[in-house]
Amino acid sequence: MSAGKTAGEDFLVRFWGVRGSIATPGPATARYGGNTSSIEVRCGARLLLLDAGTGLRYLGARLLAEAPIDADILFTHTHFDHVCGLPFFKPFFQPQNRFRLWAGHLGDGLTLRRVLSEFMIAPLFPVPPDVFKATLEYRDFAPGDTLAAGPDVTLRTAVLNHPDGAVGYRVDYGGKSVCYVTDTEHVPGAPDKNVLGLIAGADLVIYDSMYTDEEYNAYVGWGHSTWQEGLRLCKAAGARRLAVFHHDPEHDDEMLSGIERELGAQLPGSLVAREGLVVEL
């Protein structure tokens, strides 16, 4: 707990899923984890959930005892690995709960409600979202909007470079800040101004680190970045710590441990995200 804060004022981030593209369970990924993107953010009594990959199922089991729950779920985008945990999120089946679901990447008449309804439809899925008992409010916004997330929480957004669109988030609370920037692709030698503006002076930047710089040339146009680019952006923006995130399915524990050693030497306090890790801000 930070000095001068009570338990109810804590600002913390807990990782429930850190993998990109597809879940990768097994002994080679046991240390860092194989579940796809899911993060819990606590701003005092305010609960924010970032993305809804397979890690969301485990978070949901933990949250059952907290009902009634009033929380926000923030989607970077709706590719399958970021939404596939939703049907298995048990708090959605508790009628006393209320969730606001936010997305800012859709266009051409698409809405978050429509996308999620068509994701849970036969023959892809056996039941529709109507099976959920909680109150769900779908809220679409434009990238760059500042969202209403509580009287003491500022929630800024920025457009990211990803196929079908994506949005990054910055959460400011109690004089501290965490940024969630995945999935996005950089242009070598040209720092993304949208990302730089979003992460300026941030305390923690969770960044799409799907590849290494050495791997990136084979995946240009796939919509992902590198941990080294995350490091360059953090240094340029004056951000304090980098969390390497959205690990490639082929990056095993041994490789990620090597990245963590190199990262720590270049930006002390930085880390490679792993399931179960809690970061207090």
Protein Blocks (a to p, Z undefined) as FASTA:
>chain_A
ZZhiafklpccdddfbfcehiacedjklmmnopadcdddddehjbccdehjbfklmmmmm
mmmmmpccddddddfblcfklmmmmmmmmklmpmkbccddddfkbgehiafklmmmmmmc
cfkbfbdfklpmbdcddddddehiacdebjkbccdddddddehiaadddddeehiacddd
ddddddehiacfklmmmmgoiabdcddffbafklmmmmgonlpacfklmmmmmmmnopab
dcdehiafklcfklmmmmmmmmmmmmghiacddehiacdZZ
